[in-house]
Amino acid sequence: MLYGPGPLESRTPTAPAPEEPRTDGQPGDRELVERAQKGDGEAFATLVERHQRQLFRLALRMTGSEADAQEVLQEAFLNAYQKLPLFRGEAQFSSWLYRIAANSALMRLRRKRRAPDSLSEQPLELSGPRFSAEGYLDPPPLSDWSQRADERMMSAQLGAAINKAVAQLPEDYRTVFLLKDVDGLSNEDIASALDLTVPAVKSRLHRARLALREKLGEFFQESGK
Amino acid sequence: MTSAIHHCKECVELLGEYIEGTLPPERAKALEDHLSLCPPCITFVRTYKATRKLCRKALVAEMPRELMSSLRSFLGEHVPGFGCAKPDTAAEAAPAPADTELKKA
């Protein structure tokens, strides 16, 4: 099993997780959770509104299907509502929520009896830069194609090359890369959702980026741009 | 005491933390010192950062409006008092973390 989220409740009581103050004047998650725990459905609705987009991305990245992501979201939010009395604020509410959604996604994948990496036909060995015995880049980068990232329009061929390269990443690397670099989740939230350590998240992320950089370099070299 | 970075391999290993700004200052300084002397690594750093940007552009996924509506309807049926909360504009698509700009590249 690649991911295995553990129990949703901490085993030992710890201090409440610190919460960043919001800049928009809206109540923070902690206040909304406390109100929802007392039966305030509007407060729970605000929490759903606030977190649904990131939860959708997590579910989409894990299941690879918009229809499955929709089911995961419904199940995860309903599950979160039912478990709300158990939430004691020892983690950020968002991290707790991500973990519930990750559990739902995994359950769904298991029920369908398929591997989580449905996007990937043949996972590639992770490639990366090569070095000489002395530790120098060998060969050195042939061209600097970084300015292409600033162009407003992306060609269909480049878009297809990116989709293919990402789909061919091993599933556990791909999910971490998408959640972090495309969806903008924090390392801590990814670690919590996927039951990884933060160093493991950073390591997978870096290796995924190196492999994708190689593939994009090959694309630009072959396309002569 | 800061140990210098003499080889590209060490530079590449530190890149992930460097561009996220989480590398200890003395290691970041050693990396920048290496970059100031190593054009291939400058190109490597630029293309490493560009990889993130290009992938984000190509793969960003937004939650469809109709899915938001169906989620609201579903929860409205199952959660007592689940009303129509005002949209929380601050929760719009979270941007990817900003890069730490290279000072010398």
Interface residues (C-beta under 8 A of the other chain):
Chain A: R22 T23 D24 Q26 G39 D40 G41 E42 F44 A45 T46 V48 E49 R50 H51 Q52 R53 Q54 F56 R57 L60 E66 A69 Q70 L73 Q74 F77 L78 Y81 P129 F131 E134 G135 Y136 L137 P140 P141 S143 D144 W145 S146 Q147 R148 A149 D150 M154 L158 G159 I162 N163 V166 F177 L178 K180 D181 V182 D183 G184 L185 K202 L205 H206 R209 L210 L212 R213 L216 G217
Chain B: H6 H7 C8 K9 E10 V12 L15 G16 E17 P40 C41 T43 F44 R46 T47 Y48 K49 A50 T51 R52 K53 L54 C55 R56 K57 A58 L59 V60 A61 E62 M63 P64 L67 M68 S70 L71 R72 F74 L75 H78 V79 P80 G81 F82 G83 C84 A85 K86 P87 D88 T89 A90 A91 E92 A93 A94 P95 A96 P97
